[in-house]
Amino acid sequence: MPALLFAVAIFLGSSIPGPEMPKLVLSVPDKILHVCEYSLFAFLICRAVKNQNHMQGIARFAIIFTILCASAYAASDEFHQSFVPGRTMDVFDWLADTIGAFIGAGVGTWMYKNSKP
């Protein structure tokens, strides 16, 4: 559920027209925000996948599944932004999102492996 709620939050944040973006968001470098946002998103996806007992096949490949899901969602989010006034679709934003997905999936996998007794 946290990953799904975070996906909704990403969508809602991407729906804010460019001129209406909060000043705090505009003061942080854009690509840093993308990396952080998708690191957390991927971490939540990885956590959800690893905690599913009935998805053992996917759980075995959680890091790959997580990166693919987060990166695909990032691509769809960039496409969505092309319809929002003052926002644009940017392949470099998608790349930053995908880098964040690698980081979040890696951290999630590492934490899962190191938390087992």
Contact map, one row per residue, 1 for C-alpha under 8 A:
111110000000000000000000000000000000000000000001000000000000000000000000000000000000000000000000000000000000000000000
111111000000000000000000000000000000000000010000000000000000000000000000000000000000000000000000000000000000000000000
111111100000000000000000000000000000000010011001000000000000000000000000000000000000000000000000000000000000000000000
111111110000000000000000000000000000000000000000000000000000000000000000000000000000000000000000000000000000000000000
111111111000000000000000000000000000000000000000000000000000000000000000000000000000000000000000000000000000000000000
011111111100000000000000000000000000000010000000000000000000000000000000000000000000000000000000000000000000000000000
001111111110000000000000000000000000000010000000000000000000000000000000000000000000000000000000000000000000000000000
000111111111000000000000000000000000000000000000000000000000000000000000000000000000000000000000000000000000000000000
000011111111100000000000000000000000000000000000000000000000000000000000000000000000000000000000000000000000000000000
000001111111110000000000000000000000000000000000000000000000000000000000000000000000000000000000000000000000000000000
000000111111111000000000000000000000000000000000000000000000000000000000000010000000000000000000000000000000000000000
000000011111111100000000000000000000000000000000000000000000000000000000000000000000000000000000000000000000000000000
000000001111111100000000000000000000000000000000000000000000000000000000000000000000000000000000000000000000000000000
000000000111111110000000000000000000000000000000000000000000000000000000000010011001000000000000000000000000000000000
000000000011111110000000000000000000000000000000000000000000000000000000000000011001000000000000000000000000000000000
000000000001111111011000000000000000000000000000000000000000000000000000000000000001000000000000000000000000000000000
000000000000011111111000000000000000000000000000000000000000000000000000000000000001111000000000000000000000000000000
000000000000000111111000000000000000000000000000000000000000000000000000000000000001111000000000000000000000000000000
000000000000000011111000000000000000000000000000000000000000000000000000000000000000010000000000000000000000000000000
000000000000000111111100000000000000000000000000000000000000000000000000000000000000000000000000000000000000000000000
000000000000000111111110110000000000000000000000000000000000000000000000000000000000000000000000000000000000000000000
000000000000000000011111110000000000000000000000000000000000000000000000000000000000000000000000000000000000000000000
000000000000000000001111111000000000000000000000000000000000000000000000000000000000000000000000000000000000000000000
000000000000000000000111111100000000000000000000000000000000000000000000000000000000000000000000000000000000000000000
000000000000000000001111111100000000000000000000000000000000000000000000000000000000000000000000000000000000000000000
000000000000000000001111111111000000000000000000000000000000000000000000000000000000000000000000000000000000000000000
000000000000000000000011111110000000000000000000000000000000000000000000000000000000000000000000000000000000000000000
000000000000000000000001111111011000000000000000000000000000000000000000000000000000000000000000000000000000000000000
000000000000000000000000011111111000000000000000000000000000000000000000000000000000000000000000000000000000000000000
000000000000000000000000010111111100000000000000000000000000000000000000000000000000000000001000000000000000000000000
000000000000000000000000000011111110000000000000000000000000000000000000000000000000000000001001000000000000000000000
000000000000000000000000000111111111000000000000000000000000000000000000000000000000000000000001000000000000000000000
000000000000000000000000000111111111100000000000000000000000000000000000000000000000000000000000000000000000000000000
000000000000000000000000000001111111110000000000000000000000000000000000000000000000000000001001100100000000000000000
000000000000000000000000000000111111111000000000000000000000000000000000000000000000000000000001111110000000000000000
000000000000000000000000000000011111111100000000000000000000000000000000000000000000000000000000000100000000000000000
000000000000000000000000000000001111111110000000000000000000000000000000000000000000000000000000100100000000000000000
000000000000000000000000000000000111111111000000000000000000000000000100000000000000000000000000110110010000000000000
000000000000000000000000000000000011111111100000000000000000000000000000000000000000000000000000101111111000000000000
000000000000000000000000000000000001111111110000000000000000000000000000000000000000000000000000000110010000000000000
001001100000000000000000000000000000111111111000000000000000000000000100000000000000000000000000000010010000000000000
000000000000000000000000000000000000011111111100000000000000000001100100000000000000000000000000000111111001000000000
000000000000000000000000000000000000001111111110000000000000000000000000000000000000000000000000000010011111000000000
011000000000000000000000000000000000000111111111000000000000000000000000000000000000000000000000000000000001000000000
001000000000000000000000000000000000000011111111100000000000000001000100000000000000000000000000000000001000000000000
000000000000000000000000000000000000000001111111110000000000011001000000000000000000000000000000000000011001100000000
000000000000000000000000000000000000000000111111111000000000000000000000000000000000000000000000000000000001100100000
101000000000000000000000000000000000000000011111111100000000000000000000000000000000000000000000000000000000000000000
000000000000000000000000000000000000000000001111111100100110010000000000000000000000000000000000000000000000000000000
000000000000000000000000000000000000000000000111111110000010010000000000000000000000000000000000000000000000000100000
000000000000000000000000000000000000000000000011111110000000000000000000000000000000000000000000000000000000000000000
000000000000000000000000000000000000000000000001111111110010000000000000000000000000000000000000000000000000000000000
000000000000000000000000000000000000000000000000011111110000000000000000000000000000000000000000000000000000000000000
000000000000000000000000000000000000000000000000000111110000000000000000000000000000000000000000000000000000000000000
000000000000000000000000000000000000000000000000100111111110000000000000000000000000000000000000000000000000000000000
000000000000000000000000000000000000000000000000000111111111000000000000000000000000000000000000000000000000000000000
000000000000000000000000000000000000000000000000000000111111100000000000000000000000000000000000000000000000000000000
000000000000000000000000000000000000000000000000100000111111110010000000000000000000000000000000000000000000000000000
000000000000000000000000000000000000000000000000110100111111110000000000000000000000000000000000000000000000000000000
000000000000000000000000000000000000000000000000000000011111110000000000000000000000000000000000000000000000000000000
000000000000000000000000000000000000000000000000000000001111111110000000000000000000000000000000000000000000000000000
000000000000000000000000000000000000000000000100110000000111111111000000000000000000000000000000000000001000100000000
000000000000000000000000000000000000000000000100000000000000111111100000000000000000000000000000000000001100100000000
000000000000000000000000000000000000000000000000000000000000111111110000000000000000000000000000000000000000000000000
000000000000000000000000000000000000000000000000000000000100111111111000000000000000000000000000000000000000000000000
000000000000000000000000000000000000000001001100000000000000011111111100000000000000000000000000000010001000000000000
000000000000000000000000000000000000000001000000000000000000001111111110000000000000000000000000010011001000000000000
000000000000000000000000000000000000000000000000000000000000000111111111000000000000000000000000000000000000000000000
000000000000000000000000000000000000000000000000000000000000000011111111100000000000000000000000000000000000000000000
000000000000000000000000000000000000010011001000000000000000000001111111110000000000000000000000110010000000000000000
000000000000000000000000000000000000000000000000000000000000000000111111111000000000000000000100110010000000000000000
000000000000000000000000000000000000000000000000000000000000000000011111111100000000000000000000000000000000000000000
000000000000000000000000000000000000000000000000000000000000000000001111111110000000000000000000000000000000000000000
000000000000000000000000000000000000000000000000000000000000000000000111111111000000000000000100110000000000000000000
000000000000000000000000000000000000000000000000000000000000000000000011111111100000000000000100000000000000000000000
000000000000000000000000000000000000000000000000000000000000000000000001111111110000000000000000000000000000000000000
000000000010010000000000000000000000000000000000000000000000000000000000111111111000000000000000000000000000000000000
000000000000000000000000000000000000000000000000000000000000000000000000011111111100000111101100000000000000000000000
000000000000000000000000000000000000000000000000000000000000000000000000001111111110000010000000000000000000000000000
000000000000011000000000000000000000000000000000000000000000000000000000000111111111000010000000000000000000000000000
000000000000011000000000000000000000000000000000000000000000000000000000000011111111001110000000000000000000000000000
000000000000000000000000000000000000000000000000000000000000000000000000000001111111101110000000000000000000000000000
000000000000000000000000000000000000000000000000000000000000000000000000000000111111101100000000000000000000000000000
000000000000011111000000000000000000000000000000000000000000000000000000000000011111111100000000000000000000000000000
000000000000000011000000000000000000000000000000000000000000000000000000000000000111111000000000000000000000000000000
000000000000000011100000000000000000000000000000000000000000000000000000000000000001111100000000000000000000000000000
000000000000000011000000000000000000000000000000000000000000000000000000000000001111111110000000000000000000000000000
000000000000000000000000000000000000000000000000000000000000000000000000000001001111011111000000000000000000000000000
000000000000000000000000000000000000000000000000000000000000000000000000000001111100001111100000000000000000000000000
000000000000000000000000000000000000000000000000000000000000000000000000000001000000000111111100000000000000000000000
000000000000000000000000000000000000000000000000000000000000000000000000000001000000000011111110000000000000000000000
000000000000000000000000000000000000000000000000000000000000000000000000000000000000000001111111000000000000000000000
000000000000000000000000000001100100000000000000000000000000000000000000000001000000000001111111100000000000000000000
000000000000000000000000000000000000000000000000000000000000000000000010011001000000000001111111110000000000000000000
000000000000000000000000000000000000000000000000000000000000000000000000000000000000000000111111111000000000000000000
000000000000000000000000000000110110000000000000000000000000000000000000000000000000000000011111111100000000000000000
000000000000000000000000000000000110111000000000000000000000000000000110010000000000000000001111111110000000000000000
000000000000000000000000000000000010010000000000000000000000000000100110010000000000000000000111111111000000000000000
000000000000000000000000000000000010001000000000000000000000000000000000000000000000000000000011111111100000000000000
000000000000000000000000000000000111111101000000000000000000000000000000000000000000000000000001111111110000000000000
000000000000000000000000000000000010011111100000000000000000000001100110000000000000000000000000111111111000000000000
000000000000000000000000000000000000001001000000000000000000000000100000000000000000000000000000011111111100000000000
000000000000000000000000000000000000001001000000000000000000000000000000000000000000000000000000001111111110000000000
000000000000000000000000000000000000011111100100000000000000000000000000000000000000000000000000000111111111000000000
000000000000000000000000000000000000001001101100000000000000011001100000000000000000000000000000000011111111100000000
000000000000000000000000000000000000000000100000000000000000001000000000000000000000000000000000000001111111110000000
000000000000000000000000000000000000000000100000000000000000000000000000000000000000000000000000000000111111111000000
000000000000000000000000000000000000000001110110000000000000000000000000000000000000000000000000000000011111111100000
000000000000000000000000000000000000000000000110000000000000011000000000000000000000000000000000000000001111111110000
000000000000000000000000000000000000000000000000000000000000000000000000000000000000000000000000000000000111111111000
000000000000000000000000000000000000000000000000000000000000000000000000000000000000000000000000000000000011111111100
000000000000000000000000000000000000000000000010010000000000000000000000000000000000000000000000000000000001111111110
000000000000000000000000000000000000000000000000000000000000000000000000000000000000000000000000000000000000111111110
000000000000000000000000000000000000000000000000000000000000000000000000000000000000000000000000000000000000011111110
000000000000000000000000000000000000000000000000000000000000000000000000000000000000000000000000000000000000001111111
000000000000000000000000000000000000000000000000000000000000000000000000000000000000000000000000000000000000000111111
000000000000000000000000000000000000000000000000000000000000000000000000000000000000000000000000000000000000000000111
